[in-house]
């Protein structure tokens, strides 16, 4: 069975993480920011899976399951925040939301 070399898998994970980071820093829409965060989490999970496959251990896949669980919790909390922000401010622009007062 042919496998992907470790440096190529880690390069792909690095590119995905960089794209997610750029998307998180550039976008002002809260939904796009959450999507960029998901891309970054998946890139970290990919790096763990590639490293685990390199050393023949299942640890990378176990960590990836923890990352998926954390991503699911982040999505549920993030979407609840998005709904509350939209109801209160009628926009999803993070600049408008940054003027929140207690």
HELIX and SHEET records of a PDB file:
HELIX    1   1 UNK A    6  UNK A   26  1                                  21    
HELIX    2   2 UNK A   30  UNK A   54  1                                  25    
HELIX    3   3 UNK A   59  UNK A   89  1                                  31    
HELIX    4   4 UNK A   94  UNK A   97  1                                   4    
END                                                                             
